[in-house]
Amino acid sequence: MAALLDGVFEGDLQKKVSSARILVVGAGGVGCEVLKNLVLCAFQNIEIIDLDTIEVSNLNRQFLFHREHVGKSKAQVAKESALSFNPDTNIVAHHDSITDSKFGVTYFQEFDVVLNALDNRVARNHVNRMCLTAKVPLIETGTSGYNGQVELIQKGVTPCYECTPKAKEKTFPGCTIRNTPSELIHCIVWAKHLFNQLFGEDNADEDVSPDTADPEAAGDAANEALDGESNEKGNIERKSTRAWAQSIKYNSEKLFNKLFHDDIKYLLSMTNLWKKRTPPEPLKFGVGMATGSAEENYDGIAREQKIWNLDKCTQVFAESVKALKDSLDNLPTGDTLVWDKDDADAMDFVTACANIRATIFHIATNTRFEIKSMAGNIIPAIATTNAIAAGMAVLHLLKVLNNQSASCQSVYMRLRPNPQNQIIVREKFFTKPNPECKVCSMKAQIVVRVNVSQMLIGDFRKSILLEKLATKAPDVVLDGKGSIVISSEEDEEDLNDEKLLQDMGIVDGCILTVDDFQDGNQFTLVIVNDEKQNAKTFEVTIDPEAKKKAPEEEIAQEKEEEEEPAAKKLRMDENSVPGSSKQTQEDSDDDLEIVESDDEQETSGAGIKRKQAPAENEEPVKRKKTETLPGIEDNDVILVD
């Protein structure tokens, strides 16, 4: 192999390549190219993680996969194919989710560099935070059609993935989703919300029942409903969708009749909604369905490319409900399913529900393939863009290993040349981290050593958070999953007190984000499982690199604040440098802003429902409900503006 010849790599870089431990996250279009490049560069120790399985639609750009691999694990097949280039490489493949608790900080610390080839913001945020906490360099990649980017993320040196705000998600009024859908995308959003109500993380903003607070529903029937059945928020007082489904043991016929008949009949009682609209037509399970067999002509590729009739949708609804219930039952207590377009049962459920609801509201239905594209907001991937991004990522990797991180400026790919006639554009300077970033700014990072199989949440809250760390009203969120472990709400603060840490997903290497509602403090806890500790003992260590500014820095800041405005301006003018990196970057069009939209729940502070500290003498208020449009989720796609 050429990479092993003397002189191919300068100095001792060849030894570093041979000994480096590399983690590749994602085995899609970019991930396949990255893995191939690593093997051909003679990297000896590689691990690759991907939860997806191979689909026919992947074969045109993910060249490590062939038709005989359809349905198999991407990570495992990518490993086997890559070994054909260099059988001596040690590759470990994980068919798993990178957000799984076993891939915690301790796991990330085993690697010299991590390369990201991911497809959604939640997973990217998680890897970003893990690498920052583990102090491991991260090389982030992404492509969208002919556009793409490669960037190095290194704690304290470069901006992290979350330093730059991402594009706002497109929203729809809740009453449109719940009461008066007029487009197929409205039905798809409703179906994804239904998935979460039945099997996923419950979110009050994703209620799928009729919305009696709709201002258009002002007729007599609606007023009667509001007076008789609704609470002060305008929602019908009833069991939660999950609780009701559990009470009927997820009986598919009863679920169908409730969602597509009873709720629709209820909507029809809101007569004002239908004065200028065609009223919906309720459906009952097995009644009035299309003629013909549900199995007819839906084999093979026709299942993806042919629009299912109502019989087929009903059959798939029943089958997917059963399969998803079984998957939910197999999870640890308290865990929920996460919708993924590449999960066959989840995608079947959304396709069937969206098409059934569309039929009820006289909206044109569509194929599973098209609904999957709409649900994931997919942009077609270009194999050559993936190859360029992967090549640049491995060049960045070699520079990092050779202690040349300073030359790893972000690289962007464009469809059309810029004014300098460049289609591959490198930033001229490093951008500094955003000092206001809630993820990578120098906020406190605390390492807590506990026995996760013995300590209770209640003891963790009282002994560590309230007493040792002197918090007053902490909200604690498990990073990567977005689940609230400890809440500051008066009626919820002791809700999980009798559960073990490990039962709540708090295991070795996980990160907890703590936000003190009363004093505004924010910090992160890195959990280390220590079998030497018992149910009541623990050790707490504050990361010295994440402590507050040194006293001399605080003195300098105080001195600066005390300066007279004129003197301060003069000093700033004297120290300014024309053509500085900041000015150059602001004036240059070499940069591309990465823009993403995502349907999955955010793990950043912005994506978690948090109470805001009220102003003095002001009562806390709740946010208005909104419905969000699903975002991008292809296995090698991000949006680049």
VEXDREN-2710 file (C-alpha; in Angstrom, 1 decimal):
% VEXDREN-2710
k/r/px/py/pz
1/MET/0.0/0.0/0.0
2/ALA/1.4/3.4/-1.1
3/ALA/0.6/5.0/2.3
4/LEU/3.1/2.7/4.0
5/LEU/6.0/3.7/1.7
6/ASP/8.8/5.8/3.2
7/GLY/8.4/9.5/2.3
8/VAL/4.6/9.5/1.8
9/PHE/4.1/11.1/5.2
10/GLU/6.6/13.5/6.5
11/GLY/8.5/13.1/9.7
12/ASP/7.0/10.7/12.3
13/LEU/3.4/11.2/10.9
14/GLN/3.3/7.7/9.6
15/LYS/3.8/6.4/13.2
16/LYS/1.1/8.7/14.4
17/VAL/-1.2/7.4/11.7
18/SER/-0.6/3.8/12.6
19/SER/-1.1/4.3/16.3
20/ALA/-4.0/6.8/16.3
21/ARG/-7.4/5.7/17.4
22/ILE/-10.1/7.2/15.2
23/LEU/-13.9/7.3/15.7
24/VAL/-16.2/7.8/12.6
25/VAL/-19.8/8.6/13.4
26/GLY/-22.1/7.8/10.5
27/ALA/-21.7/5.4/7.7
28/GLY/-23.7/7.2/5.0
29/GLY/-22.5/8.9/1.9
30/VAL/-19.8/10.9/3.6
31/GLY/-19.0/8.2/6.2
32/CYS/-18.3/5.6/3.5
33/GLU/-15.9/7.9/1.8
34/VAL/-14.2/8.8/5.1
35/LEU/-13.8/5.1/6.0
36/LYS/-12.3/4.3/2.6
37/ASN/-9.8/7.2/2.9
38/LEU/-8.8/6.2/6.4
39/VAL/-8.1/2.6/5.4
40/LEU/-6.1/3.6/2.3
41/CYS/-4.1/6.0/4.4
42/ALA/-3.1/3.1/6.6
43/PHE/-4.9/4.0/9.8
44/GLN/-4.9/0.9/11.9
45/ASN/-7.5/1.5/14.6
46/ILE/-10.9/2.7/13.6
47/GLU/-14.4/2.4/15.1
48/ILE/-17.5/3.3/13.2
49/ILE/-21.0/3.8/14.5
50/ASP/-24.3/4.0/12.6
51/LEU/-27.8/2.9/13.6
52/ASP/-29.2/2.8/10.0
53/THR/-29.7/-0.1/7.7
54/ILE/-29.0/-0.1/4.0
55/GLU/-31.8/0.9/1.6
56/VAL/-32.0/0.7/-2.2
57/SER/-32.0/4.5/-2.4
58/ASN/-28.5/4.5/-0.7
59/LEU/-26.8/2.5/-3.4
60/ASN/-26.2/5.3/-6.0
61/ARG/-23.8/7.2/-3.7
62/GLN/-22.8/5.0/-0.8
63/PHE/-20.4/2.9/-2.8
64/LEU/-19.4/0.4/0.0
65/PHE/-22.9/-1.0/-0.3
66/HIS/-24.4/-3.2/-3.0
67/ARG/-27.9/-4.7/-3.7
68/GLU/-27.2/-7.8/-1.7
69/HIS/-26.6/-5.7/1.4
70/VAL/-30.0/-4.1/1.4
71/GLY/-31.6/-4.4/4.9
72/LYS/-28.2/-5.0/6.6
73/SER/-26.4/-2.8/9.1
74/LYS/-24.5/0.1/7.4
75/ALA/-21.7/0.1/10.0
76/GLN/-21.1/-3.7/9.7
77/VAL/-21.2/-3.8/5.9
78/ALA/-19.0/-0.7/5.6
79/LYS/-16.4/-2.4/7.8
80/GLU/-16.5/-5.6/5.7
81/SER/-16.2/-3.7/2.4
82/ALA/-13.4/-1.4/3.7
83/LEU/-11.4/-4.4/4.9
84/SER/-11.1/-5.5/1.2
85/PHE/-8.8/-2.5/0.7
86/ASN/-6.6/-3.4/3.6
87/PRO/-7.4/-6.6/5.5
88/ASP/-4.8/-5.7/8.2
89/THR/-6.8/-2.7/9.5
90/ASN/-8.6/-3.1/12.9
91/ILE/-12.1/-1.9/12.4
92/VAL/-14.8/-2.2/15.1
93/ALA/-18.4/-1.6/13.8
94/HIS/-21.3/-0.7/16.1
95/HIS/-24.9/-1.0/14.8
96/ASP/-26.1/1.4/17.4
97/SER/-27.1/5.0/18.2
98/ILE/-24.3/7.4/19.1
99/THR/-26.6/8.9/21.7
100/ASP/-26.8/5.6/23.6
101/SER/-25.6/5.9/27.2
102/LYS/-22.8/3.4/26.6
103/PHE/-21.1/5.9/24.3
104/GLY/-20.4/8.4/27.1
105/VAL/-17.5/10.8/27.8
106/THR/-15.3/7.9/28.9
107/TYR/-15.8/6.2/25.5
108/PHE/-15.0/9.3/23.6
109/GLN/-11.8/9.8/25.6
110/GLU/-10.4/6.6/24.1
111/PHE/-10.0/8.3/20.7
112/ASP/-7.4/10.8/19.4
113/VAL/-9.8/12.4/16.8
114/VAL/-13.6/12.0/16.0
115/LEU/-14.9/12.5/12.5
116/ASN/-18.6/13.3/12.2
117/ALA/-20.6/12.2/9.1
118/LEU/-24.0/12.6/10.7
119/ASP/-27.4/13.5/9.4
120/ASN/-29.4/15.3/12.1
121/ARG/-29.0/18.2/14.5
122/VAL/-29.7/16.2/17.7
123/ALA/-27.0/13.7/17.1
124/ARG/-24.6/16.4/15.9
125/ASN/-25.2/18.4/19.1
126/HIS/-24.6/15.3/21.2
127/VAL/-21.3/14.5/19.5
128/ASN/-20.2/18.1/19.7
129/ARG/-20.8/18.2/23.5
130/MET/-19.2/14.8/24.1
131/CYS/-16.0/15.9/22.2
132/LEU/-15.9/19.2/24.1
133/THR/-16.2/17.5/27.4
134/ALA/-13.8/14.7/26.5
135/LYS/-11.4/17.3/25.0
136/VAL/-11.1/15.3/21.8
137/PRO/-10.8/17.2/18.4
138/LEU/-13.9/16.8/16.3
139/ILE/-13.9/17.2/12.5
140/GLU/-17.4/18.0/11.4
141/THR/-18.6/17.3/7.8
142/GLY/-21.8/17.8/5.9
143/THR/-23.1/18.0/2.3
144/SER/-26.2/19.3/0.6
145/GLY/-26.4/18.7/-3.1
146/TYR/-23.3/20.5/-4.5
147/ASN/-22.7/22.4/-1.3
148/GLY/-20.8/21.2/1.8
149/GLN/-18.4/22.1/4.5
150/VAL/-15.6/20.6/6.7
151/GLU/-14.6/22.2/9.9
152/LEU/-12.4/21.5/12.9
153/ILE/-14.0/21.8/16.3
154/GLN/-11.5/22.1/19.2
155/LYS/-12.4/23.2/22.7
156/GLY/-11.3/26.8/23.4
157/VAL/-9.7/27.2/19.9
158/THR/-12.6/27.2/17.4
159/PRO/-16.3/27.7/17.5
160/CYS/-18.3/24.6/18.4
161/TYR/-21.1/23.2/16.3
162/GLU/-23.6/25.1/18.5
163/CYS/-21.9/28.5/18.5
164/THR/-23.8/29.6/15.5
165/PRO/-27.6/29.8/15.7
166/LYS/-29.3/27.5/13.3
167/ALA/-32.2/28.6/11.0
168/LYS/-35.6/28.7/12.7
169/GLU/-37.9/25.9/11.9
170/LYS/-40.9/26.5/9.8
171/THR/-44.0/26.4/11.9
172/PHE/-47.7/25.8/11.3
173/PRO/-50.6/27.0/13.6
174/GLY/-51.6/24.2/15.9
175/CYS/-55.2/24.6/14.9
176/THR/-54.3/23.9/11.3
177/ILE/-52.5/20.7/12.2
178/ARG/-55.2/19.5/14.6
179/ASN/-58.4/20.8/13.0
180/THR/-58.2/21.9/9.3
181/PRO/-55.3/20.4/7.4
182/SER/-55.2/21.5/3.8
183/GLU/-51.9/20.0/2.6
184/LEU/-50.3/16.6/2.9
185/ILE/-47.5/18.1/4.9
186/HIS/-50.0/19.0/7.6
187/CYS/-51.1/15.4/7.8
188/ILE/-47.5/14.2/7.9
189/VAL/-46.7/16.5/10.8
190/TRP/-49.9/15.3/12.6
191/ALA/-48.8/11.7/12.0
192/LYS/-45.4/12.3/13.5
193/HIS/-46.9/14.0/16.5
194/LEU/-49.2/11.0/16.9
195/PHE/-46.1/8.8/16.9
196/ASN/-44.7/10.7/19.8
197/GLN/-48.0/10.8/21.6
198/LEU/-48.3/7.0/21.4
199/PHE/-44.7/5.8/21.5
200/GLY/-42.3/8.7/21.9
201/GLU/-41.5/11.5/24.3
202/ASP/-44.8/13.1/25.3
203/ASN/-45.0/16.7/24.4
204/ALA/-48.1/18.8/25.2
205/ASP/-47.3/21.0/22.2
206/GLU/-47.9/18.0/19.9
207/ASP/-51.4/17.2/20.9
208/VAL/-53.3/15.5/18.1
209/SER/-56.8/15.8/19.5
210/PRO/-59.3/18.4/18.1
211/ASP/-58.4/21.9/19.3
212/THR/-61.5/23.5/20.7
213/ALA/-59.6/26.8/21.3
214/ASP/-59.5/27.4/17.5
215/PRO/-60.8/30.9/17.0
216/GLU/-62.7/29.8/13.9
217/ALA/-64.6/27.2/15.9
218/ALA/-66.9/29.7/17.4
219/GLY/-70.2/28.0/16.7
220/ASP/-72.7/26.7/19.2
221/ALA/-71.3/23.2/19.1
222/ALA/-67.8/24.4/19.7
223/ASN/-69.0/26.6/22.6
224/GLU/-70.8/23.7/24.1
225/ALA/-67.6/21.6/23.8
226/LEU/-65.6/24.3/25.5
227/ASP/-68.1/24.7/28.3
228/GLY/-68.6/21.0/28.9
229/GLU/-65.3/19.2/28.1
230/SER/-62.4/21.6/27.9
231/ASN/-60.1/23.1/30.5
232/GLU/-58.9/26.7/30.8
233/LYS/-56.3/26.1/28.0
234/GLY/-59.0/25.0/25.5
235/ASN/-57.9/21.4/25.4
236/ILE/-60.4/18.6/25.9
237/GLU/-60.2/17.1/29.3
238/ARG/-59.5/13.5/28.7
239/LYS/-56.8/10.9/29.3
240/SER/-53.6/11.4/27.6
241/THR/-53.4/9.7/24.2
242/ARG/-50.6/7.4/25.6
243/ALA/-52.7/6.5/28.8
244/TRP/-55.8/5.8/26.7
245/ALA/-53.8/3.6/24.2
246/GLN/-52.3/1.7/27.1
247/SER/-55.7/1.1/28.7
248/ILE/-56.9/-0.6/25.5
249/LYS/-53.6/-2.4/25.1
250/TYR/-52.9/-0.6/21.8
251/ASN/-55.8/-2.3/20.1
252/SER/-55.4/-1.1/16.5
253/GLU/-59.1/-1.1/15.6
254/LYS/-60.0/1.0/18.6
255/LEU/-57.2/3.3/18.0
256/PHE/-58.2/3.7/14.3
257/ASN/-61.8/4.4/15.2
258/LYS/-60.9/7.0/17.9
259/LEU/-58.4/8.8/15.7
260/PHE/-60.2/8.7/12.3
261/HIS/-63.9/8.5/13.3
262/ASP/-64.7/9.8/16.8
263/ASP/-62.3/12.7/16.6
264/ILE/-63.4/13.6/13.1
265/LYS/-67.1/13.5/14.2
266/TYR/-66.1/15.9/17.0
267/LEU/-64.5/18.2/14.5
268/LEU/-67.7/18.2/12.4
269/SER/-69.6/19.5/15.4
270/MET/-67.6/22.7/15.2
271/THR/-69.8/23.9/12.4
272/ASN/-68.1/27.2/11.8
273/LEU/-65.0/25.4/10.6
274/TRP/-66.9/24.0/7.6
275/LYS/-68.8/27.0/6.3
276/LYS/-66.2/27.7/3.6
277/ARG/-64.4/24.3/3.7
278/THR/-65.3/20.9/2.5
279/PRO/-66.1/18.9/5.7
280/PRO/-64.1/15.8/6.5
281/GLU/-65.5/12.3/6.1
282/PRO/-65.0/10.1/9.2
283/LEU/-63.8/6.5/8.6
284/LYS/-64.3/3.4/10.6
285/PHE/-62.0/0.5/10.7
286/GLY/-62.8/-1.9/7.8
287/VAL/-65.9/0.1/6.7
288/GLY/-66.1/1.7/3.3
289/MET/-62.5/0.8/2.4
290/ALA/-61.3/0.5/-1.2
291/THR/-61.9/-2.8/-3.0
292/GLY/-59.2/-5.2/-3.7
293/SER/-56.5/-7.0/-1.7
294/ALA/-54.2/-4.9/0.5
295/GLU/-51.4/-7.2/-0.6
296/GLU/-52.1/-6.9/-4.3
297/ASN/-49.3/-5.2/-6.4
298/TYR/-47.4/-3.9/-3.3
299/ASP/-44.4/-6.2/-3.4
300/GLY/-40.8/-5.1/-3.8
301/ILE/-40.2/-1.6/-5.1
302/ALA/-44.0/-1.0/-5.6
303/ARG/-44.3/-0.7/-1.9
304/GLU/-42.2/2.4/-2.0
305/GLN/-43.3/3.9/-5.3
306/LYS/-47.0/3.0/-5.5
307/ILE/-49.7/5.0/-3.6
308/TRP/-51.3/2.6/-1.0
309/ASN/-55.1/2.3/-1.2
310/LEU/-57.2/2.6/2.0
311/ASP/-57.1/-1.1/2.6
312/LYS/-53.3/-1.2/2.5
313/CYS/-53.1/1.9/4.7
314/THR/-55.3/0.3/7.3
315/GLN/-53.4/-3.0/7.2
316/VAL/-50.1/-1.2/7.6
317/PHE/-51.5/1.0/10.4
318/ALA/-52.5/-2.2/12.3
319/GLU/-49.2/-4.0/11.7
320/SER/-47.0/-1.0/12.5
321/VAL/-48.9/-0.2/15.8
322/LYS/-48.3/-3.8/16.9
323/ALA/-44.6/-3.7/15.9
324/LEU/-44.0/-0.3/17.6
325/LYS/-45.8/-1.4/20.8
326/ASP/-43.5/-4.5/20.9
327/SER/-40.4/-2.3/20.5
328/LEU/-41.7/0.1/23.2
329/ASP/-42.3/-2.9/25.6
330/ASN/-38.7/-4.1/25.1
331/LEU/-37.2/-0.8/26.2
332/PRO/-36.2/-0.1/29.8
333/THR/-38.9/1.4/32.0
334/GLY/-39.2/5.1/31.3
335/ASP/-37.5/5.0/27.8
336/THR/-39.4/5.9/24.7
337/LEU/-39.1/5.4/21.0
338/VAL/-37.6/8.1/18.7
339/TRP/-39.0/8.6/15.3
340/ASP/-36.5/7.9/12.5
341/LYS/-37.3/7.9/8.8
342/ASP/-35.0/4.9/8.4
343/ASP/-36.9/2.9/11.0
344/ALA/-39.2/0.8/8.8
345/ASP/-42.0/0.5/11.4
346/ALA/-42.0/4.2/12.3
347/MET/-42.0/5.2/8.6
348/ASP/-44.8/2.8/7.8
349/PHE/-46.9/4.2/10.7
350/VAL/-46.4/7.8/9.6
351/THR/-47.2/6.9/5.9
352/ALA/-50.3/5.1/6.8
353/CYS/-51.6/7.7/9.2
354/ALA/-50.8/10.6/7.0
355/ASN/-52.6/9.0/4.0
356/ILE/-55.6/8.0/6.0
357/ARG/-56.0/11.5/7.4
358/ALA/-55.4/13.0/4.0
359/THR/-58.2/10.8/2.6
360/ILE/-60.6/12.0/5.3
361/PHE/-59.8/15.7/4.5
362/HIS/-60.0/15.2/0.7
363/ILE/-56.2/15.8/0.3
364/ALA/-54.2/13.9/-2.4
365/THR/-52.2/11.1/-0.9
366/ASN/-48.7/10.1/-1.9
367/THR/-46.2/7.2/-2.0
368/ARG/-44.2/6.0/1.0
369/PHE/-41.1/7.3/-0.8
370/GLU/-42.4/10.8/-1.3
371/ILE/-43.8/11.0/2.3
372/LYS/-40.4/9.9/3.6
373/SER/-38.8/12.7/1.6
374/MET/-41.3/15.2/2.9
375/ALA/-41.0/14.0/6.5
376/GLY/-37.2/14.2/6.3
377/ASN/-37.0/17.3/4.1
378/ILE/-34.4/15.5/2.1
379/ILE/-32.2/17.2/-0.5
380/PRO/-30.7/14.9/-3.1
381/ALA/-27.1/13.9/-2.3
382/ILE/-24.2/14.2/-4.8
383/ALA/-21.5/11.5/-4.6
384/THR/-18.7/13.8/-5.8
385/THR/-19.5/16.4/-3.1
386/ASN/-19.4/13.6/-0.5
387/ALA/-16.0/12.5/-1.8
388/ILE/-14.6/16.0/-1.7
389/ALA/-15.9/16.6/1.9
390/ALA/-14.5/13.2/3.0
391/GLY/-11.1/14.0/1.4
392/MET/-10.9/17.4/3.1
393/ALA/-11.9/15.8/6.4
394/VAL/-9.0/13.3/6.3
395/LEU/-6.6/16.0/5.3
396/HIS/-7.7/17.9/8.4
397/LEU/-7.2/14.8/10.4
398/LEU/-3.6/14.4/9.2
399/LYS/-2.9/18.0/10.1
400/VAL/-4.3/17.5/13.6
401/LEU/-2.2/14.5/14.2
402/ASN/0.9/16.4/12.9
403/ASN/0.2/19.2/15.4
404/GLN/-0.8/21.6/12.6
405/SER/-4.3/22.4/13.8
406/ALA/-3.6/26.1/13.1
407/SER/-3.9/25.4/9.4
408/CYS/-7.2/23.6/9.6
409/GLN/-9.5/26.5/8.6
410/SER/-13.0/25.6/7.6
411/VAL/-13.5/24.6/4.0
412/TYR/-16.7/25.1/2.0
413/MET/-17.8/23.7/-1.3
414/ARG/-20.1/25.6/-3.7
415/LEU/-22.1/24.9/-6.8
416/ARG/-20.9/28.1/-8.5
417/PRO/-17.5/29.9/-8.2
418/ASN/-17.2/32.9/-5.9
419/PRO/-15.8/36.3/-7.2
420/GLN/-12.3/34.8/-6.9
421/ASN/-13.4/31.9/-9.2
422/GLN/-13.2/29.3/-6.4
423/ILE/-15.7/26.5/-5.8
424/ILE/-13.7/25.1/-2.9
425/VAL/-13.2/27.9/-0.5
426/ARG/-11.0/27.9/2.7
427/GLU/-11.5/30.5/5.4
428/LYS/-8.6/32.8/5.7
429/PHE/-8.6/32.9/9.5
430/PHE/-9.9/30.9/12.5
431/THR/-13.1/32.3/13.9
432/LYS/-13.0/32.5/17.7
433/PRO/-15.6/30.6/19.8
434/ASN/-18.8/32.5/20.6
435/PRO/-18.4/33.8/24.2
436/GLU/-22.2/33.6/24.6
437/CYS/-22.4/30.0/23.5
438/LYS/-24.1/28.0/26.2
439/VAL/-22.3/24.9/25.2
440/CYS/-18.6/25.7/24.8
441/SER/-18.2/29.0/26.8
442/MET/-16.1/28.7/29.9
443/LYS/-18.9/27.7/32.3
444/ALA/-18.3/25.4/35.1
445/GLN/-17.9/21.7/34.3
446/ILE/-18.0/19.4/37.3
447/VAL/-17.0/15.8/37.4
448/VAL/-19.2/13.7/39.9
449/ARG/-18.1/10.2/40.9
450/VAL/-21.0/8.2/42.1
451/ASN/-22.2/4.6/42.1
452/VAL/-25.0/4.8/39.5
453/SER/-26.4/1.4/40.5
454/GLN/-26.9/2.3/44.1
455/MET/-27.5/6.1/44.4
456/LEU/-31.1/7.3/44.2
457/ILE/-32.2/10.4/42.3
458/GLY/-33.5/11.9/45.6
459/ASP/-30.1/11.5/47.3
460/PHE/-28.4/12.9/44.2
461/ARG/-30.7/16.0/44.2
462/LYS/-30.4/16.7/47.9
463/SER/-26.8/15.7/48.7
464/ILE/-25.0/16.9/45.5
465/LEU/-27.2/19.5/43.9
466/LEU/-28.8/21.3/46.9
467/GLU/-26.2/20.8/49.6
468/LYS/-22.8/20.3/47.9
469/LEU/-23.3/22.6/44.9
470/ALA/-25.7/24.9/46.7
471/THR/-28.3/25.1/43.9
472/LYS/-31.7/26.4/44.8
473/ALA/-34.2/25.2/42.1
474/PRO/-32.3/23.0/39.7
475/ASP/-33.6/21.6/36.4
476/VAL/-31.5/18.7/35.3
477/VAL/-31.6/17.4/31.7
478/LEU/-29.8/14.3/30.3
479/ASP/-27.8/15.4/27.4
480/GLY/-28.4/13.5/24.1
481/LYS/-31.8/12.4/25.1
482/GLY/-33.3/15.7/26.2
483/SER/-35.2/14.0/29.0
484/ILE/-35.8/15.9/32.3
485/VAL/-34.3/14.0/35.2
486/ILE/-35.0/16.5/37.9
487/SER/-37.5/19.4/37.7
488/SER/-37.8/22.5/39.7
489/GLU/-41.6/22.5/39.4
490/GLU/-43.1/22.3/42.8
491/ASP/-45.2/19.3/42.0
492/GLU/-42.5/17.5/40.1
493/GLU/-39.3/18.1/42.0
494/ASP/-39.4/14.7/43.9
495/LEU/-41.1/12.8/41.1
496/ASN/-38.1/10.5/40.4
497/ASP/-36.6/10.5/43.9
498/GLU/-37.0/6.8/44.4
499/LYS/-35.4/5.8/41.2
500/LEU/-31.8/4.8/40.8
501/LEU/-29.5/6.9/38.7
502/GLN/-29.0/4.1/36.1
503/ASP/-32.8/3.6/35.8
504/MET/-33.0/7.2/34.6
505/GLY/-30.3/6.7/32.0
506/ILE/-27.6/8.3/34.1
507/VAL/-24.6/6.0/33.6
508/ASP/-20.8/6.3/33.3
509/GLY/-19.7/9.1/30.9
510/CYS/-23.1/10.8/30.5
511/ILE/-23.5/14.5/30.7
512/LEU/-26.1/16.3/32.7
513/THR/-27.0/20.0/32.0
514/VAL/-28.0/21.8/35.2
515/ASP/-29.9/25.1/35.1
516/ASP/-30.8/26.8/38.4
517/PHE/-34.1/28.5/37.9
518/GLN/-33.7/30.9/40.8
519/ASP/-30.2/32.3/40.5
520/GLY/-29.7/31.7/36.7
521/ASN/-26.6/29.5/37.1
522/GLN/-25.8/27.0/34.4
523/PHE/-23.2/24.2/34.5
524/THR/-22.6/20.7/33.3
525/LEU/-22.0/17.5/35.3
526/VAL/-19.9/14.7/33.9
527/ILE/-20.9/11.4/35.6
528/VAL/-18.2/8.8/36.4
529/ASN/-19.5/5.5/37.7
530/ASP/-17.3/4.6/40.7
531/GLU/-18.0/1.2/42.2
532/LYS/-16.1/2.2/45.3
533/GLN/-18.8/4.6/46.3
534/ASN/-22.0/3.5/48.0
535/ALA/-25.6/4.7/47.9
536/LYS/-24.8/7.9/49.9
537/THR/-21.1/8.7/49.1
538/PHE/-19.7/10.7/46.1
539/GLU/-16.8/12.8/45.0
540/VAL/-17.1/16.2/43.2
541/THR/-14.3/17.8/41.2
542/ILE/-14.5/21.0/39.2
543/ASP/-12.6/21.0/36.0
544/PRO/-9.8/23.6/36.5
545/GLU/-9.9/24.7/32.8
546/ALA/-13.6/25.5/33.1
547/LYS/-13.5/27.6/36.3
548/LYS/-14.1/31.3/36.4
549/LYS/-11.6/33.9/35.1
550/ALA/-8.4/34.2/37.0
551/PRO/-8.3/37.1/39.6
552/GLU/-5.9/39.1/37.4
553/GLU/-8.4/38.9/34.5
554/GLU/-11.2/40.1/36.7
555/ILE/-9.1/43.0/37.9
556/ALA/-8.2/43.9/34.4
557/GLN/-11.9/43.8/33.4
558/GLU/-12.9/45.9/36.4
559/LYS/-10.2/48.4/35.5
560/GLU/-11.5/48.6/32.0
561/GLU/-15.0/49.2/33.2
562/GLU/-13.8/52.1/35.4
563/GLU/-11.9/53.9/32.6
564/GLU/-13.3/57.2/31.3
565/PRO/-15.1/56.6/27.9
566/ALA/-12.6/58.9/26.1
567/ALA/-9.5/57.1/27.5
568/LYS/-11.1/53.7/26.8
569/LYS/-11.8/54.7/23.2
570/LEU/-8.2/56.0/22.7
571/ARG/-6.7/52.8/24.1
572/MET/-8.9/50.7/21.8
573/ASP/-7.9/52.8/18.8
574/GLU/-4.2/52.4/19.6
575/ASN/-4.5/48.6/19.9
576/SER/-6.7/48.1/16.8
577/VAL/-5.1/46.5/13.7
578/PRO/-6.5/47.4/10.2
579/GLY/-7.5/44.3/8.3
580/SER/-7.8/42.1/11.3
581/SER/-9.2/38.6/10.9
582/LYS/-12.6/39.6/12.3
583/GLN/-12.9/42.5/9.8
584/THR/-11.7/40.4/6.9
585/GLN/-14.2/37.6/7.7
586/GLU/-17.1/40.0/7.9
587/ASP/-16.2/41.6/4.6
588/SER/-15.4/38.4/2.8
589/ASP/-18.0/36.3/1.0
590/ASP/-15.9/33.2/1.5
591/ASP/-18.1/32.0/4.4
592/LEU/-21.3/30.0/4.0
593/GLU/-23.8/29.9/6.8
594/ILE/-24.8/26.4/7.7
595/VAL/-28.6/26.3/7.9
596/GLU/-30.5/23.3/9.2
597/SER/-34.1/22.5/10.1
598/ASP/-34.8/19.4/12.2
599/ASP/-37.9/17.7/13.5
600/GLU/-36.3/15.9/16.3
601/GLN/-36.3/17.3/19.8
602/GLU/-33.3/19.6/20.5
603/THR/-30.9/18.8/23.2
604/SER/-29.5/22.3/23.4
605/GLY/-30.9/24.7/25.9
606/ALA/-33.0/26.4/23.2
607/GLY/-34.8/23.1/22.4
608/ILE/-35.7/22.2/26.0
609/LYS/-38.8/23.7/27.5
610/ARG/-37.3/25.9/30.3
611/LYS/-38.9/28.3/32.6
612/GLN/-37.5/31.8/32.3
613/ALA/-36.6/33.7/35.4
614/PRO/-39.4/36.3/35.8
615/ALA/-38.7/40.0/36.3
616/GLU/-39.2/41.3/39.8
617/ASN/-42.9/41.2/40.9
618/GLU/-43.8/39.4/37.8
619/GLU/-45.4/36.0/37.6
620/PRO/-43.8/33.3/35.3
621/VAL/-45.6/32.8/32.0
622/LYS/-45.9/29.8/29.7
623/ARG/-45.0/29.8/26.0
624/LYS/-47.6/29.7/23.3
625/LYS/-47.9/26.4/21.6
626/THR/-46.7/26.0/18.1
627/GLU/-46.4/23.1/15.6
628/THR/-43.1/22.6/13.8
629/LEU/-42.3/21.3/10.4
630/PRO/-40.0/18.3/10.3
631/GLY/-36.5/19.0/9.2
632/ILE/-33.6/17.5/7.5
633/GLU/-32.7/13.9/8.3
634/ASP/-30.8/12.3/5.4
635/ASN/-27.8/10.2/6.3
636/ASP/-25.4/12.5/4.7
637/VAL/-27.3/15.7/4.2
638/ILE/-27.4/19.1/5.9
639/LEU/-28.6/22.4/4.5
640/VAL/-26.0/24.9/3.5
641/ASP/-27.1/28.4/2.6
END
